[in-house]
Amino acid sequence: MSSLKPRVAKWDNAKAILIFLVVFGHAITSVLNDSEVIRSVFLWITAFHMPMFMLLTGLFSKSFVKAEKFNYTKIASYILLYFFMKLLIYLTLGLVRSFGHFRWTSEGGTPWYIFVTAVFMSVTYLLKNFNPQKVLVLTFALSLAVGYISEIGDGFMLSRIFVYYPYFFLGYMLDREKLLAFLNKIWVKILSAVIIIAFTAVIFLFCKDLFSLRYAMTGNNPYSEFGKDWAPFGVLIRTFCYILSTTISFAFLSIIPTGKIPVLTKTGSKTLNVYALHRPALYAFQYTVMTLMLRSIPENWALPALFLVSLVLTFVLSLKPFDYVLYPCTRCDKWLNPITKWLKK
């Protein structure tokens, strides 16, 4: 009998919706200044989607962290995937726009998540024998402190490493079964719905005043870049963002359906494929047909059109054939282990 635990549909449903929000958020960046509604949607997504992804990544990292031996192959697969994504984006932009400077160790685009995940898993493996509550407090304090150091930014993704690690480590600390039982309580679901409705109302009503706070939510900006109105309160704003993002993440997870949903649940099991490939696809679309598409439709239809494009792209990239595009990275053990064995002989 297999010792593998069956997949829980709720987690896959959550990941499917989250990865769609990632794609949709990136799709609307090219028209971000066109309307207040688009900016509101962008701010709504930015406020919680990557913190929640990090939370879930940490939640499902236990088998790696608690293993007796460090899984070098797993980390190697993430590093290879990081460079594969960078190269694919570089080539796509070069073909549809122009070739820029290829940055090996600095990344402000989508590949950062893959690199940072490899770092988080490795660091957590080293910290697994320490008191987890104290580690969480220490990493939270460090994340607040680095905001004062303007030199810490996209280089080696240091800013995002410090800022997002508390989310990852919190997810690692949580017990999946206990969390699931708590999130499925009726009173928690009702409270979560109220929280999300209130959060959405505030974002859409006060987006004009709050939009500059997006720099506080990306994880790669020091306090000095929050804007002249917000910069003096950087540490308080970052603390508030932690509380807000964590609260919305748990509220979001609570209202996610628990049963299997055709297409949605399956898509949630393929989020890595979608994340790795959606940015080049969006760039190709943006610099070829998107401008013509948006010119040929009424302005109010831009957001629904990009919503539909993002929905289709998320579904298509989750299909089985795209597994093989990433296969040399995600299954590098197939060719890396024989090389390792040969070197050891």
N, C-alpha and C positions, 0 to 999 in steps of 0.2 A: 504493500500500500504506500502511496506517495505521502511524504511528510510535508509537502507544500500546502500551505493554507489556501483555501479557495479565495478568489478575488471577491471583494466586497463592492457591490454595485454603486453604493453611495460615493465611495472615493473616486471611482472611474467617472461617474456622472459629474462630480465636482471638477475633476481635472479636465473633462471635455468642455465644460462651460468656461473654465479658466483659460484654456488654450485658445478658445474662440475669442475671448476678450483680449488676449495678447495680439492675435491677428487683426482684430477689428481696431484695436488701439493704434497699431502701427499703420493700418490702412488710412485712418483719418488724419494722421499727422501732416499729410501733404495738403490738406484743406483746413488746417486747424484755425486759421484766422478768418474763415469765411462766415461764420455765424456763432452767436452766443450758445446755441443749442449744441453745436459740435464741440465747442470748448468745454461745455458742461459735461458732456458724455466722456470726453477725454480725461477730465479731472476726476470724474466718478470712477473710471477704470483705474487710473494711476494711483488712487488713494489706497488700493488694497490688493491689486492682482498679483504683483510680484512678491510682496510680503507673504501672501497666502500660499503662493507656489513654494516659497522657501520653507514655510511651515510644514507643508505636505511632504516636501523633499526630506526634511529632517525626520518626519514621522515614519517614513518608509526606509530610513537608513540604518535601522537597528541591526539587521542581519549582517551588514557590512562592518559596522562599528564593533559589535560584540563578538565577531569571529576571532578565533584564537590567532590565526595568521592574517597578516595584512594582505589584502587582495590587490597586488600591484597591477594586475591585468585590468581590473575595473577602473582604476585611476588612469591607466594608460589609455583606455578607451575614451574617457572623457577628454583627455588632453588631445588625442588625435581628432576627436570630433570638433573640439574648439578650433583647431587649425584648419580642419576641413571646411567648417562654416565660414571662417575668415576668408579663405581662398575662394570659396564659391561666391560669396558676396562681392569680393574684389573683382572677380572675372565678370560677374553679371553686370555690375556697375560700369566696368570698362567697356563692355560690349554695347550697352544701351545709352551710356552717357560719356564717360571718359575714365581713363585709368589714373588713379590718384596714387598717393604714397602708401605702400603696404606697411602697416605698423605691427610688428611681431608681439610686442609686450604691452601694448596699450589698446584698450577696447571700450568704446562707449556704446556700441551697438549690441545686437542680440547675442553674439557668442559669449559675452561676459558671464551669463548664467551658467554655462557649461563649465567654464574654467573655475568659477567660484564654487560650484558644487563639488568639484574634485578637491579643492582646498578645504572646504568644510568637512567633507568626509574624512580626509586625512587628519586634520586637526582634531576632530572629535574622537577619532580612533586613539590618538595620543592622550586625550584628556579623559578617557572613559573611566579611569580609576579614581578620578578626583570627585569631590563633592559637587554634584550637578547644580544645586541651588547656588553655591558660591561661584561656580564657573559662569552661570547665567548672569549673576549680578556684576561680576568683573567684566564680562564682555559687553554688557549694557553700558557700564561706566566708560569703557574704552571707546565705544561707538559715539558717546556724547563728547568725549575729549577730542577725538580726531576732527570734529567739525571746526575746531579753531585752527587747524593746520591746513592752510590753503594749498600746500604742495602735495597733499594726499588727494589724488583724484583718480583718473582713468588708468594711470600707469600701474601695470600688474593688477588692475582692478582693486587696488588697495582700499579705496573709499567704500566700495560696495562690499568688500570682504568684512570690514569692520561694522558697517551699518546693518547688513543683512544677517550676520551670523547669529545674533540673539533670536531671530525668528526661526532659523534652522535648528538651533540648539533647544529652543522651547519645544519644537515639534519632536525632536529626538527624545526629550524627557517624558513626553506624554505616552500614556498607555492607550493603544488603539481601541481596545475593547471597551475600556472605561469611558473614553472620549465619545465613542459611538453611542453608548448607552445614555450618556448625558445629553448629547445633541439631539437624540430622538425623543426626549421627554416633551410632552405636549406644551407645558408652560414655557420651556426653553424655545420651542418653535414659535410660539405666539410672541414672546418678547423679542426674538430675533427678527420677526417680520416687522414689528413696530420700529426697531432700531434701523433697519434697512430703509424703511419708508421715510423716517425722519432724516436719515443721512442723505437720501436722494433729494428730498425737498430742500434741504439746506444748500446742497451743491448747486441745484438748478436755480434757486432763488437768489443766491449770493455769489454766483460764479465770477462775476465781474470783479468783486472785491477779493476773492479767494484764489483766482487763477494763478497768480504769481507764486502761490505756495506749491505749485507742481515741482519746483526745484527742490523743495524740502522732502519730496516723496520719491525721488528717483534713486536716492542712495549714493550718488556720485558727485554731490555738490557740497562744498564747505559752507559754513554759515555766511561767509562774506558774499556768496552768490545767491542768497535767498531774496535779495532786493533790499533797498535802503530802508524800507519800512519794517521788514521782518528780521534783518540781519542781527540787530542788537538783542533779539530774543531767540537766537538760534537754538540754544540748548533746550529752552522750554518748548519751542516748536517741534524739535526732533522728538522730545519726550511725548508730546501730544500726538505726534504722528505714530509713534509706537503703540500708544493706547488705542488710537482710532483704528489703525490697520488691523491690530490683533482682534479688537472687538468686532469689526465688520467681517473679518475672516471667519470667526467662530459663528457669527450670526448667519453668514452666507452658507457655511457648511451645514448648519442646522436645518435650513429650509430646503436643502437639496433633496430630491426624491431618493428613497432608499432602495426601490426596486429596479430591476433591469429595464432599460428603455431602449428599444431598437435604434440602432445607429449611434445614439448618444453614448451609451455605455461602452460600445465597441471603440468609438473614437477616443474615449478616455484612456483606453489601454495603449494608445499609439501617440501620446502627446509628444514624445521625444522626436518622432518623425516630423510632426507638424511644426514644432518649435525650430528644428534645425533647418527646415527647407522653406518656411513661409516667407522669410525676408527676401531672399533672391527672387522668389516668385512675385512678390509685391513690387520690388524694384523694376522687374521686367514689365509688369503691368503698368506701373506708374509712368514710366518713360516711353511707353509705346501707345497704348490705347486709352488710358484713363483720362487724359486731358480731353481727347475727342469725345469720350463717353459723357463726361461731366458737362461739356459744352452743348451737347445735343439734348440734354434733359433740363427741366426746370430746376432752379437753385434749391428748392425745398426737397427735391428728390435725391440730392447728392448723398445725404446720410443713409437713407434706405437702400440706395444702390450699392454703396460701399459695405453696408451690412450684409446684403445678399452675396456680394463678391467674397467677403470674408467667410461667410457660412459655407459657400461652395468650396472655397480653397481649403478650409479646415477639414471638410469631409474628404476631399480628393486626396490630400496629403496623408490622410490616415489609412488609406487603402494599402493592401498587402504589397503591391509592387514596389512601393517606396521604402519598404524594409531593406531591400537589396541595395538601394542607393547608399545607405548608411552602414551596410553590413561590414565593410572592411574596418570600420571604427568600432561599432557596437559589439562585434564578435571578433575582436582582434586576437583573442585567445587561440583561435583556429590557426593563426600563422605565427603568433608571438611565442606560444608555448614550445613549439618545435625548435624555434631559434634559441630559446633559453636553454632547453635541454642539450642542444648541440654545443652551446658555449660552455656548459658545465662539464661536458665529457673531457 
